[in-house]
Amino acid sequence: MKKPLRVIVLGEGKDERGKPRTLPPFARVPHDQQGAMEILVRRALYPLRHPGQSWHRGLKDNDGIHVLQPPAPRLPRQPAMTELLADSNALAPLVSAALKPLRGPVPVDLLVATHDADEAASSAIKAVHVVNTSLGTHVPLLQPAPEIQAWLTSKRAIELAYDREHCTVPVPDEDALKKDAKAELQRLLRTFGGSFNAKMQASLAERMPVEDLGRYDWSGWNQATETLKVALVENGLKKLEL
């Protein structure tokens, strides 16, 4: 049996489903506490662990990919994740703890940074590059364009997540998604009074049909698996039989 792939995901927003997580650093995060980006990273990694197979929500905690709780930054003030991702000095200790600990075994196999492809992305790109160069790590940066909601918005996913009848949710407008994906998702939810929150976005990430995830090449999803594969190889994980 293959060893589980241990992954930490750093995202801009909440890393859970709307409730504070009290897990210790590097503890495994149960499926029902994972946020949308953590689930999407698992979905992008799954074909690497199981070639020719597609992730499905019935797998839950049994897909061979363990999402771990990130270590807390050792700073006087707990920064927002957007601040941490833009500051190489704040990001470096976290990456070091995960991938280059001073003592003991390396607790994770892959640390993934994520940031919407917006005007602020340049700071994250620079910070991740500086950290990788200085530490000799390979932290990949996934950038949903224009934001994560472009990876989450599909009429079928919304119908499944909100238990709506088939074809009762409008088809997303592609031009609107390109411009402001969050606003377009909110527009679709308003057609039947759906709530826009972290828990429901995680539910969309679970239920998104694979064909909808890859529908828009401009969104960046179609490059996610290859980006993660390169990072795994660079981190020397050929032994995991990827």
Secondary structure by P-SEA (a helix, b strand, c coil): cccccccccccccccccccccccccccccccccccaaaaaaaaaacccccccccccccccccccbbbbbcccccccccccaaaaaacaaaaaaaaaaccccccccccccbbbbbbccccaaaaaaaaaaaaaaaacbbbbbbbcccccccccccaaaaaaaacccccccccccaaaaaccaaaaaaaaaacccccccaaaaaaaaaccccccccccccccccaaaaaaaaaaaaaccccccc
